[in-house]
């Protein structure tokens, strides 16, 4: 009996990439965006942290839903990972609040 090769279908790989982008990239983009907004808010550090924590749930949900709504995987990956990199870089450049 010949041995059958198991191949992963391209559709399964695309779904895996979309899920990874939604979960990990969405988390990174949310953390970067919320940290940047919290850092730039003209309120006390405690209030900015509270607002950041509250809005992070909404931002993460919107990014995750959009990742599965958008038909082009390249656009999803580029936007989500690009936002994560740009927002994270901006937070790193701004530095800690004094």
DRENTORKOL-3810 file (N, C-alpha, C; in nm, 4 decimals):
REM DRENTORKOL-3810
@n.u->0.0841; n.v->-0.1165; n.w->0.0000; ca.u->0.0000; ca.v->0.0000; ca.w->0.0000; c.u->0.0895; c.v->0.1239; c.w->0.0000
@n.u->0.0736; n.v->0.2102; n.w->-0.1000; ca.u->0.1583; ca.v->0.3294; ca.w->-0.1062; c.u->0.1239; c.v->0.4271; c.w->0.0058
@n.u->0.2265; n.v->0.4942; n.w->0.0455; ca.u->0.2122; ca.v->0.5925; ca.w->0.1525; c.u->0.1604; c.v->0.7241; c.w->0.0963
@n.u->0.0608; n.v->0.7825; n.w->0.1604; ca.u->0.0036; ca.v->0.9076; ca.w->0.1140; c.u->0.0740; c.v->1.0255; c.w->0.1793
@n.u->0.1046; n.v->1.1228; n.w->0.0980; ca.u->0.1659; ca.v->1.2436; ca.w->0.1518; c.u->0.0568; c.v->1.3366; c.w->0.2006
@n.u->0.0790; n.v->1.3926; n.w->0.3159; ca.u->-0.0169; ca.v->1.4873; ca.w->0.3715; c.u->0.0339; c.v->1.6277; c.w->0.3425
@n.u->-0.0434; n.v->1.6991; n.w->0.2659; ca.u->-0.0074; ca.v->1.8363; ca.w->0.2314; c.u->-0.1057; c.v->1.9311; c.w->0.2974
@n.u->-0.0546; n.v->2.0419; n.w->0.3403; ca.u->-0.1412; ca.v->2.1450; ca.w->0.3959; c.u->-0.1906; c.v->2.2298; c.w->0.2795
@n.u->-0.3191; n.v->2.2448; n.w->0.2713; ca.u->-0.3771; ca.v->2.3207; ca.w->0.1617; c.u->-0.3460; c.v->2.4699; c.w->0.1772
@n.u->-0.3356; n.v->2.5412; n.w->0.0661; ca.u->-0.3088; ca.v->2.6852; ca.w->0.0736; c.u->-0.4158; c.v->2.7625; c.w->0.1498
@n.u->-0.5401; n.v->2.7195; n.w->0.1398; ca.u->-0.6468; ca.v->2.7883; ca.w->0.2133; c.u->-0.6263; c.v->2.7741; c.w->0.3638
@n.u->-0.5765; n.v->2.6591; n.w->0.4072; ca.u->-0.5505; ca.v->2.6393; ca.w->0.5496; c.u->-0.4343; c.v->2.7260; c.w->0.5963
@n.u->-0.3324; n.v->2.7386; n.w->0.5128; ca.u->-0.2198; ca.v->2.8260; ca.w->0.5482; c.u->-0.2625; c.v->2.9727; c.w->0.5532
@n.u->-0.3489; n.v->3.0125; n.w->0.4615; ca.u->-0.3981; ca.v->3.1502; ca.w->0.4622; c.u->-0.4802; c.v->3.1770; c.w->0.5885
@n.u->-0.5612; n.v->3.0807; n.w->0.6288; ca.u->-0.6407; ca.v->3.0985; ca.w->0.7500; c.u->-0.5511; c.v->3.1013; c.w->0.8737
@n.u->-0.4467; n.v->3.0203; n.w->0.8742; ca.u->-0.3516; ca.v->3.0222; ca.w->0.9849; c.u->-0.2819; c.v->3.1582; c.w->0.9934
@n.u->-0.2422; n.v->3.2117; n.w->0.8789; ca.u->-0.1777; ca.v->3.3436; ca.w->0.8770; c.u->-0.2747; c.v->3.4523; c.w->0.9216
@n.u->-0.4002; n.v->3.4421; n.w->0.8804; ca.u->-0.5004; ca.v->3.5409; ca.w->0.9201; c.u->-0.5270; c.v->3.5342; c.w->1.0706
@n.u->-0.5363; n.v->3.4130; n.w->1.1246; ca.u->-0.5584; ca.v->3.3970; ca.w->1.2685; c.u->-0.4397; c.v->3.4486; c.w->1.3485
@n.u->-0.3197; n.v->3.4189; n.w->1.3027; ca.u->-0.1998; ca.v->3.4666; ca.w->1.3702; c.u->-0.1927; c.v->3.6189; c.w->1.3674
@n.u->-0.2262; n.v->3.6761; n.w->1.2529; ca.u->-0.2256; ca.v->3.8220; ca.w->1.2421; c.u->-0.3319; c.v->3.8828; c.w->1.3330
@n.u->-0.4497; n.v->3.8219; n.w->1.3364; ca.u->-0.5568; ca.v->3.8762; ca.w->1.4197; c.u->-0.5226; c.v->3.8662; c.w->1.5673
@n.u->-0.4681; n.v->3.7517; n.w->1.6096; ca.u->-0.4397; ca.v->3.7323; ca.w->1.7520; c.u->-0.3138; c.v->3.8058; c.w->1.7967
@n.u->-0.2021; n.v->3.7740; n.w->1.7364; ca.u->-0.0745; ca.v->3.8318; ca.w->1.7802; c.u->-0.0541; c.v->3.9742; c.w->1.7277
@n.u->-0.0805; n.v->3.9938; n.w->1.5990; ca.u->-0.0643; ca.v->4.1270; ca.w->1.5425; c.u->-0.1660; c.v->4.2244; c.w->1.5986
@n.u->-0.2885; n.v->4.1774; n.w->1.6203; ca.u->-0.3902; ca.v->4.2623; ca.w->1.6808; c.u->-0.3520; c.v->4.3033; c.w->1.8213
@n.u->-0.2953; n.v->4.2095; n.w->1.8960; ca.u->-0.2498; ca.v->4.2415; ca.w->2.0314; c.u->-0.1372; c.v->4.3445; c.w->2.0279
@n.u->-0.0409; n.v->4.3243; n.w->1.9384; ca.u->0.0718; ca.v->4.4173; ca.w->1.9287; c.u->0.0255; c.v->4.5556; c.w->1.8820
@n.u->-0.0640; n.v->4.5601; n.w->1.7833; ca.u->-0.1135; ca.v->4.6882; ca.w->1.7345; c.u->-0.1955; c.v->4.7592; c.w->1.8424
@n.u->-0.2771; n.v->4.6838; n.w->1.9138; ca.u->-0.3564; ca.v->4.7433; ca.w->2.0210; c.u->-0.2674; c.v->4.7970; c.w->2.1316
@n.u->-0.1698; n.v->4.7193; n.w->2.1718; ca.u->-0.0794; ca.v->4.7643; ca.w->2.2778; c.u->-0.0043; c.v->4.8905; c.w->2.2354
@n.u->0.0424; n.v->4.8939; n.w->2.1124; ca.u->0.1139; ca.v->5.0113; ca.w->2.0646; c.u->0.0252; c.v->5.1342; c.w->2.0551
@n.u->-0.0934; n.v->5.1179; n.w->1.9959; ca.u->-0.1838; ca.v->5.2318; ca.w->1.9810; c.u->-0.2315; c.v->5.2856; c.w->2.1152
@n.u->-0.2713; n.v->5.1965; n.w->2.2033; ca.u->-0.3234; ca.v->5.2395; ca.w->2.3330; c.u->-0.2124; c.v->5.3016; c.w->2.4176
@n.u->-0.0931; n.v->5.2465; n.w->2.4107; ca.u->0.0189; ca.v->5.3053; ca.w->2.4840; c.u->0.0517; c.v->5.4445; c.w->2.4315
@n.u->0.0470; n.v->5.4597; n.w->2.3000; ca.u->0.0760; ca.v->5.5899; ca.w->2.2405; c.u->-0.0298; c.v->5.6929; c.w->2.2794
@n.u->-0.1556; n.v->5.6549; n.w->2.2697; ca.u->-0.2626; ca.v->5.7478; ca.w->2.3065; c.u->-0.2570; c.v->5.7804; c.w->2.4557
@n.u->-0.2330; n.v->5.6793; n.w->2.5382; ca.u->-0.2229; ca.v->5.7036; ca.w->2.6826; c.u->-0.1064; c.v->5.7958; c.w->2.7154
@n.u->-0.0005; n.v->5.7805; n.w->2.6427; ca.u->0.1168; ca.v->5.8644; ca.w->2.6661; c.u->0.0916; c.v->6.0089; c.w->2.6259
@n.u->0.0095; n.v->6.0284; n.w->2.5226; ca.u->-0.0139; ca.v->6.1628; ca.w->2.4711; c.u->-0.1332; c.v->6.2339; c.w->2.5353
@n.u->-0.2151; n.v->6.1627; n.w->2.6122; ca.u->-0.3301; ca.v->6.2266; ca.w->2.6762; c.u->-0.2844; c.v->6.3295; c.w->2.7794
@n.u->-0.3486; n.v->6.4468; n.w->2.7822; ca.u->-0.3084; ca.v->6.5502; ca.w->2.8781; c.u->-0.3785; c.v->6.5350; c.w->3.0133
@n.u->-0.3733; n.v->6.4149; n.w->3.0696; ca.u->-0.4327; ca.v->6.3875; ca.w->3.2008; c.u->-0.3264; c.v->6.3212; c.w->3.2880
@n.u->-0.3619; n.v->6.2947; n.w->3.4123; ca.u->-0.2644; ca.v->6.2314; ca.w->3.5018; c.u->-0.2318; c.v->6.0907; c.w->3.4535
@n.u->-0.1231; n.v->6.0378; n.w->3.5035; ca.u->-0.0770; ca.v->5.9059; ca.w->3.4618; c.u->-0.1796; c.v->5.7973; c.w->3.4946
@n.u->-0.2424; n.v->5.8067; n.w->3.6116; ca.u->-0.3417; ca.v->5.7066; ca.w->3.6522; c.u->-0.4649; c.v->5.7108; c.w->3.5612
@n.u->-0.5118; n.v->5.8289; n.w->3.5286; ca.u->-0.6276; ca.v->5.8410; ca.w->3.4400; c.u->-0.5940; c.v->5.7923; c.w->3.2990
@n.u->-0.4758; n.v->5.8252; n.w->3.2502; ca.u->-0.4356; ca.v->5.7792; ca.w->3.1169; c.u->-0.4264; c.v->5.6277; c.w->3.1127
@n.u->-0.3769; n.v->5.5662; n.w->3.2198; ca.u->-0.3692; ca.v->5.4210; ca.w->3.2263; c.u->-0.5080; c.v->5.3589; c.w->3.2269
@n.u->-0.5989; n.v->5.4165; n.w->3.3032; ca.u->-0.7356; ca.v->5.3647; ca.w->3.3085; c.u->-0.8036; c.v->5.3770; c.w->3.1722
@n.u->-0.7915; n.v->5.4925; n.w->3.1067; ca.u->-0.8504; ca.v->5.5094; ca.w->2.9749; c.u->-0.7886; c.v->5.4128; c.w->2.8740
@n.u->-0.6593; n.v->5.3924; n.w->2.8831; ca.u->-0.5934; ca.v->5.2984; ca.w->2.7930; c.u->-0.6429; c.v->5.1560; c.w->2.8123
@n.u->-0.6605; n.v->5.1149; n.w->2.9370; ca.u->-0.7093; ca.v->4.9797; ca.w->2.9635; c.u->-0.8531; c.v->4.9620; c.w->2.9157
@n.u->-0.9347; n.v->5.0640; n.w->2.9347; ca.u->-1.0748; ca.v->5.0544; ca.w->2.8932; c.u->-1.0859; c.v->5.0488; c.w->2.7409
@n.u->-1.0145; n.v->5.1367; n.w->2.6725; ca.u->-1.0257; ca.v->5.1405; ca.w->2.5264; c.u->-0.9556; c.v->5.0250; c.w->2.4577
@n.u->-0.8617; n.v->4.9603; n.w->2.5258; ca.u->-0.7883; ca.v->4.8522; ca.w->2.4614; c.u->-0.8798; c.v->4.7359; c.w->2.4226
@n.u->-0.9831; n.v->4.7089; n.w->2.5012; ca.u->-1.0745; ca.v->4.5997; ca.w->2.4682; c.u->-1.1498; c.v->4.6291; c.w->2.3383
@n.u->-1.1948; n.v->4.7517; n.w->2.3232; ca.u->-1.2655; ca.v->4.7901; ca.w->2.2016; c.u->-1.1722; c.v->4.7873; c.w->2.0806
@n.u->-1.0536; n.v->4.8411; n.w->2.0949; ca.u->-0.9584; ca.v->4.8464; ca.w->1.9837; c.u->-0.9193; c.v->4.7048; c.w->1.9398
@n.u->-0.8924; n.v->4.6161; n.w->2.0347; ca.u->-0.8549; ca.v->4.4792; ca.w->2.0014; c.u->-0.9685; c.v->4.4062; c.w->1.9314
@n.u->-1.0915; n.v->4.4273; n.w->1.9775; ca.u->-1.2065; ca.v->4.3634; ca.w->1.9137; c.u->-1.2256; c.v->4.4130; c.w->1.7708
@n.u->-1.2113; n.v->4.5439; n.w->1.7503; ca.u->-1.2283; ca.v->4.5998; ca.w->1.6159; c.u->-1.1206; c.v->4.5483; c.w->1.5216
@n.u->-0.9972; n.v->4.5448; n.w->1.5673; ca.u->-0.8887; ca.v->4.4940; ca.w->1.4821; c.u->-0.9102; c.v->4.3471; c.w->1.4503
@n.u->-0.9469; n.v->4.2681; n.w->1.5492; ca.u->-0.9700; ca.v->4.1254; ca.w->1.5261; c.u->-1.0835; c.v->4.0989; c.w->1.4288
@n.u->-1.1931; n.v->4.1712; n.w->1.4435; ca.u->-1.3054; ca.v->4.1530; ca.w->1.3511; c.u->-1.2687; c.v->4.1988; c.w->1.2102
@n.u->-1.1958; n.v->4.3090; n.w->1.1995; ca.u->-1.1581; ca.v->4.3573; ca.w->1.0676; c.u->-1.0640; c.v->4.2594; c.w->0.9967
@n.u->-0.9797; n.v->4.1917; n.w->1.0729; ca.u->-0.8870; ca.v->4.0945; ca.w->1.0124; c.u->-0.9618; c.v->3.9842; c.w->0.9384
@n.u->-1.0792; n.v->3.9471; n.w->0.9861; ca.u->-1.1566; ca.v->3.8424; ca.w->0.9202; c.u->-1.2584; c.v->3.8984; c.w->0.8213
@n.u->-1.2849; n.v->4.0267; n.w->0.8279; ca.u->-1.3781; ca.v->4.0884; ca.w->0.7335; c.u->-1.3102; c.v->4.1242; c.w->0.6020
@n.u->-1.1877; n.v->4.1712; n.w->0.6090; ca.u->-1.1143; ca.v->4.2148; ca.w->0.4898; c.u->-1.0757; c.v->4.0927; c.w->0.4054
@n.u->-1.1089; n.v->4.0930; n.w->0.2756; ca.u->-1.0799; ca.v->3.9748; ca.w->0.1937; c.u->-0.9322; c.v->3.9550; c.w->0.1582
@n.u->-0.8534; n.v->4.0607; n.w->0.1528; ca.u->-0.7130; ca.v->4.0469; ca.w->0.1108; c.u->-0.6215; c.v->4.0308; c.w->0.2323
@n.u->-0.5575; n.v->3.9157; n.w->0.2398; ca.u->-0.4693; ca.v->3.8855; ca.w->0.3521; c.u->-0.3477; c.v->3.9774; c.w->0.3540
@n.u->-0.2972; n.v->4.0132; n.w->0.2382; ca.u->-0.1793; ca.v->4.1001; ca.w->0.2318; c.u->-0.2099; c.v->4.2368; c.w->0.2935
@n.u->-0.3265; n.v->4.2895; n.w->0.2645; ca.u->-0.3661; ca.v->4.4185; ca.w->0.3205; c.u->-0.3810; c.v->4.4093; c.w->0.4723
@n.u->-0.4400; n.v->4.3002; n.w->0.5178; ca.u->-0.4585; ca.v->4.2800; ca.w->0.6623; c.u->-0.3239; c.v->4.2750; c.w->0.7324
@n.u->-0.2346; n.v->4.1910; n.w->0.6825; ca.u->-0.1042; ca.v->4.1737; ca.w->0.7467; c.u->-0.0231; c.v->4.3031; c.w->0.7432
@n.u->-0.0232; n.v->4.3699; n.w->0.6286; ca.u->0.0546; ca.v->4.4927; ca.w->0.6164; c.u->0.0034; c.v->4.6006; c.w->0.7116
@n.u->-0.1270; n.v->4.6165; n.w->0.7191; ca.u->-0.1814; ca.v->4.7217; ca.w->0.8037; c.u->-0.1643; c.v->4.6903; c.w->0.9518
@n.u->-0.1972; n.v->4.5690; n.w->0.9914; ca.u->-0.1906; ca.v->4.5350; ca.w->1.1341; c.u->-0.0464; c.v->4.5363; c.w->1.1836
@n.u->0.0428; n.v->4.4686; n.w->1.1126; ca.u->0.1822; ca.v->4.4649; ca.w->1.1579; c.u->0.2503; c.v->4.6005; c.w->1.1391
@n.u->0.2101; n.v->4.6770; n.w->1.0379; ca.u->0.2648; ca.v->4.8107; ca.w->1.0200; c.u->0.2241; c.v->4.9054; c.w->1.1322
@n.u->0.0963; n.v->4.8998; n.w->1.1707; ca.u->0.0503; ca.v->4.9826; ca.w->1.2827; c.u->0.1228; c.v->4.9426; c.w->1.4105
@n.u->0.1396; n.v->4.8125; n.w->1.4304; ca.u->0.2097; ca.v->4.7664; ca.w->1.5508; c.u->0.3531; c.v->4.8193; c.w->1.5540
@n.u->0.4219; n.v->4.8128; n.w->1.4410; ca.u->0.5609; ca.v->4.8587; ca.w->1.4366; c.u->0.5704; c.v->5.0111; c.w->1.4515
@n.u->0.4846; n.v->5.0839; n.w->1.3822; ca.u->0.4903; ca.v->5.2303; ca.w->1.3898; c.u->0.4504; c.v->5.2825; c.w->1.5278
@n.u->0.3434; n.v->5.2285; n.w->1.5829; ca.u->0.3005; ca.v->5.2747; ca.w->1.7156; c.u->0.4018; c.v->5.2351; c.w->1.8224
@n.u->0.4545; n.v->5.1141; n.w->1.8132; ca.u->0.5575; ca.v->5.0721; ca.w->1.9088; c.u->0.6831; c.v->5.1569; c.w->1.8977
@n.u->0.7235; n.v->5.1877; n.w->1.7742; ca.u->0.8390; ca.v->5.2745; ca.w->1.7551; c.u->0.8164; c.v->5.4151; c.w->1.8067
@n.u->0.6963; n.v->5.4675; n.w->1.7862; ca.u->0.6651; ca.v->5.6019; ca.w->1.8363; c.u->0.6663; c.v->5.6056; c.w->1.9889
@n.u->0.6117; n.v->5.5024; n.w->2.0518; ca.u->0.6140; ca.v->5.4958; ca.w->2.1989; c.u->0.7575; c.v->5.4871; c.w->2.2483
@n.u->0.8379; n.v->5.4088; n.w->2.1806; ca.u->0.9780; ca.v->5.3938; ca.w->2.2203; c.u->1.0532; c.v->5.5267; c.w->2.2050
@n.u->1.0248; n.v->5.6005; n.w->2.0962; ca.u->1.0919; ca.v->5.7285; ca.w->2.0752; c.u->1.0469; c.v->5.8353; c.w->2.1746
@n.u->0.9183; n.v->5.8354; n.w->2.2083; ca.u->0.8686; ca.v->5.9345; ca.w->2.3042; c.u->0.9243; c.v->5.9088; c.w->2.4429
@n.u->0.9317; n.v->5.7849; n.w->2.4805; ca.u->0.9876; ca.v->5.7498; ca.w->2.6101; c.u->0.8842; c.v->5.7535; c.w->2.7211
@n.u->0.9317; n.v->5.7351; n.w->2.8423; ca.u->0.8438; ca.v->5.7286; ca.w->2.9588; c.u->0.7963; c.v->5.8677; c.w->2.9977
@n.u->0.6822; n.v->5.8705; n.w->3.0583; ca.u->0.6256; ca.v->5.9964; ca.w->3.1050; c.u->0.6966; c.v->6.0395; c.w->3.2331
@n.u->0.7316; n.v->6.1659; n.w->3.2408; ca.u->0.8027; ca.v->6.2155; ca.w->3.3589; c.u->0.7100; c.v->6.2471; c.w->3.4718
END
